[in-house]
Amino acid sequence: MIRLRLASTSALIGCAIAAPVAAQDDPADAVVVAEGDGSGNSGRVAINIAAGDRNQQAGSAVIAIGDVTVMTHSLRQDMAASDDIDRATRIEIGAGAFSNNSGMTSLNVTAGSQNQSANLASLSVFGSASLSDQMLAQSRAPTTPAASAAPSAAPGNDAIAIDDAAFAGNSGLVQLNVVGGERNSSANTFVLQFPAGGER
């Protein structure tokens, strides 16, 4: 079993491998985020936690400031191969975890194998320009992820437990993907453009 626990300090957020825990069906892959972990940060925060094989994760942000700004922001995640292996997984997120953060926060938490997660954020502050319908159309997430696999017919053996007090008190932008299981894909995008000084 792989168990990942988030360890944080004022300067660094990382992952450490700890001893196994008992949960449903003895999960092959487990992620445990303890009480208060990943909390109280400000500015740009990007956290990726993955247990298992062939997972892909990303937390990407673009900020452009100027008289005229042009942003191009894209991400492609491909899966070369897929299999039908089904593994029990578990994700636990404790009380107060990922709470009281301010700024731009991107989180990806994945247990299992062959999962893909992504979050993209683009922020533009410009002197004078307009937001076209074409730009708005390009800011949405795809309805079908690239290289997504067929859903599994196996009975569910994946569990996600999130405490009611997790993610509380955040301000700004928070992007979150929590994925347990196999061959899943998740994405979220955010685009904000506005003129300097709040002029319209």
Secondary structure, DSSP 8 states (H G I E B T S, - for coil): -EEEEEEE-SS-EEEEE------TT--SEEEEE-TTTT-S-EEEEEEEEEESSS-B--EEEEEEEESS-----------S--------EEEEE-TTTT-S-EEEEEEEEEEEES-EEEEEEEEEEESS----HHHHHTTS--SS-TT------S---EEEEE-TTTTTT-EEEEEEEEEEEES-EEEEEEEEEEEGGG--
